[in-house]
Amino acid sequence: MDHEKPAACVLDASTYVGFWILKGLLNRGYTVHAAIQIKGSETDIVKKIKEMERVEERLSVFSVDTLDYHSILVALKGCSALFCCLDCPDGYDDLIVDLEVRGAINVVEACAQTDSMQKIVFTSSLTAAIWRENICSQTDVDERCWSDQDFCRKMKVSKMKPLKFEPIFFPAPIE
């Protein structure tokens, strides 16, 4: 009997970590929704993902703006997992931090409204560490700071059903 693996969404699939997660999921037989944030000109990774979509039937590409809740919902439809790989290669100033946090809240709320969603995994971004009680009292946020699962459960977003939050470190394979 052929057991089809559930679909997973990678947002932003055009980041370094997002691209390698996308490739890993495809190599393991998953259907992948590659959600790509529009940030000006098309990068080489975005071009490569779009080329992959033409030959890989299990890959669908979606344009997403994390500040546009509905664009996230479209990309998540039918997915059971989300790998959230928001990344800012230019560093974090106050505006970028605010935009990323607002975007992450939209992502979590969209996941809560997606019936098929079971897991959210935040990677390679500030959003992997912000979901904790004492985040404002910390002066440094680094690789030792992970979101607190109990805090995430306590601070239910909208009508969020139980979801599993998993911060991960995912070293890219050498190709």
C-alpha positions as CSV (number, residue, x, y, z in Angstrom):
1,M,0.0,0.0,0.0
2,D,1.4,3.4,-0.9
3,H,1.4,5.8,2.1
4,E,1.7,9.4,0.9
5,K,3.7,11.5,3.2
6,P,2.0,14.7,4.4
7,A,2.8,18.1,2.9
8,A,5.1,20.5,4.6
9,C,5.6,24.2,4.1
10,V,9.0,25.9,4.2
11,L,8.8,29.7,4.7
12,D,11.1,31.4,3.6
13,A,12.4,28.6,1.2
14,S,14.7,31.1,-0.4
15,T,16.9,31.5,2.7
16,Y,20.0,29.3,3.0
17,V,18.5,27.1,5.8
18,G,15.1,27.1,4.1
19,F,16.5,25.9,0.8
20,W,18.3,23.0,2.4
21,I,15.3,22.0,4.4
22,L,13.2,22.1,1.2
23,K,15.8,19.8,-0.6
24,G,15.9,17.4,2.4
25,L,12.1,17.1,2.5
26,L,11.9,16.4,-1.2
27,N,14.7,13.8,-1.0
28,R,12.7,12.1,1.8
29,G,9.5,12.0,-0.4
30,Y,7.5,14.8,1.1
31,T,5.3,17.2,-0.8
32,V,6.7,20.7,-0.2
33,H,5.0,24.1,-0.4
34,A,7.9,26.5,-0.9
35,A,6.8,29.9,0.5
36,I,9.1,32.6,-0.8
37,Q,9.0,36.2,0.5
38,I,9.3,38.9,-2.2
39,K,12.3,41.1,-1.4
40,G,13.0,42.9,-4.6
41,S,15.0,41.3,-7.4
42,E,14.9,37.5,-7.8
43,T,17.8,35.8,-6.2
44,D,19.7,32.8,-7.6
45,I,18.1,30.5,-4.9
46,V,14.6,31.7,-6.0
47,K,15.4,31.0,-9.6
48,K,16.7,27.5,-8.7
49,I,13.5,26.8,-6.7
50,K,11.3,27.9,-9.6
51,E,13.4,25.6,-11.9
52,M,12.9,22.7,-9.5
53,E,9.1,23.3,-9.5
54,R,9.0,22.8,-13.2
55,V,10.4,19.2,-12.9
56,E,9.4,18.2,-9.4
57,E,5.6,17.4,-9.1
58,R,5.8,17.4,-5.3
59,L,7.0,21.0,-5.1
60,S,4.7,24.1,-5.3
61,V,6.0,27.6,-5.0
62,F,4.0,30.4,-3.3
63,S,4.7,34.1,-3.0
64,V,4.2,35.2,0.6
65,D,4.4,38.4,2.6
66,T,4.5,37.6,6.3
67,L,2.7,40.8,7.0
68,D,-0.2,39.6,4.8
69,Y,-2.0,36.9,6.8
70,H,-4.0,35.6,3.8
71,S,-0.9,34.9,1.7
72,I,0.4,32.7,4.5
73,L,-2.9,30.8,4.7
74,V,-2.8,30.0,0.9
75,A,0.8,28.6,1.3
76,L,-0.2,26.5,4.4
77,K,-3.3,24.9,2.9
78,G,-3.1,21.2,3.2
79,C,0.2,21.2,5.1
80,S,0.8,19.3,8.4
81,A,4.1,21.0,9.2
82,L,5.7,24.4,8.8
83,F,9.5,25.1,8.8
84,C,9.7,28.9,9.5
85,C,13.1,30.0,8.2
86,L,12.7,33.8,8.4
87,D,16.1,35.4,8.0
88,C,17.6,38.8,7.7
89,P,21.0,38.7,6.2
90,D,21.5,42.4,6.7
91,G,21.3,42.3,10.5
92,Y,18.6,43.3,12.9
93,D,17.7,46.9,13.6
94,D,14.6,47.9,15.6
95,L,12.4,48.1,12.5
96,I,13.5,44.7,11.2
97,V,13.0,43.1,14.6
98,D,9.5,44.6,14.8
99,L,8.6,43.4,11.3
100,E,9.9,39.9,11.9
101,V,8.0,39.6,15.2
102,R,4.8,40.8,13.6
103,G,5.3,38.4,10.7
104,A,6.0,35.5,13.1
105,I,2.7,36.3,14.9
106,N,0.9,36.2,11.6
107,V,2.6,32.9,10.8
108,V,1.5,31.3,14.1
109,E,-2.0,32.6,13.7
110,A,-2.3,31.3,10.2
111,C,-1.0,27.9,11.4
112,A,-3.7,28.0,14.1
113,Q,-6.4,28.5,11.4
114,T,-5.0,25.7,9.2
115,D,-6.9,22.5,10.2
116,S,-4.2,20.1,8.9
117,M,-1.3,21.8,10.8
118,Q,0.4,19.8,13.5
119,K,3.9,21.2,13.9
120,I,5.6,24.5,13.6
121,V,9.4,24.6,13.6
122,F,11.2,28.0,13.8
123,T,14.8,28.0,12.5
124,S,17.6,30.4,11.9
125,S,15.9,33.5,13.1
126,L,15.2,35.7,16.0
127,T,11.7,34.1,16.1
128,A,13.2,30.8,17.3
129,A,14.0,32.6,20.6
130,I,11.4,35.2,21.2
131,W,8.6,33.0,22.6
132,R,9.6,33.1,26.2
133,E,8.5,34.8,29.4
134,N,11.6,36.8,30.2
135,I,12.8,37.8,26.7
136,C,12.7,41.5,27.4
137,S,14.9,41.1,30.5
138,Q,17.7,39.4,28.5
139,T,20.4,41.6,27.0
140,D,21.8,38.8,24.7
141,V,19.8,36.4,22.7
142,D,22.0,33.7,21.2
143,E,22.1,30.0,20.2
144,R,21.3,29.0,23.9
145,C,18.0,30.9,23.9
146,W,15.1,28.8,22.6
147,S,11.4,29.4,22.8
148,D,9.7,28.0,25.9
149,Q,7.1,25.3,24.9
150,D,5.1,25.9,28.1
151,F,5.0,29.7,27.4
152,C,3.8,29.0,23.8
153,R,1.0,26.8,25.1
154,K,0.0,29.3,27.8
155,M,-0.1,32.2,25.3
156,K,-2.5,30.6,22.9
157,V,-2.9,32.6,19.7
158,S,-6.5,33.1,18.6
159,K,-8.2,29.6,18.8
160,M,-4.9,27.7,18.5
161,K,-5.2,24.0,18.7
162,P,-2.3,22.1,20.4
163,L,0.7,22.4,18.2
164,K,4.2,21.3,18.8
165,F,6.9,24.0,18.6
166,E,10.4,22.7,17.9
167,P,13.5,24.9,17.6
168,I,16.1,23.1,15.6
169,F,19.7,23.5,14.4
170,F,19.9,22.0,10.9
171,P,23.5,22.0,9.5
172,A,23.4,21.9,5.7
173,P,24.8,18.9,4.0
174,I,27.7,19.4,1.7
175,E,26.7,18.9,-1.9
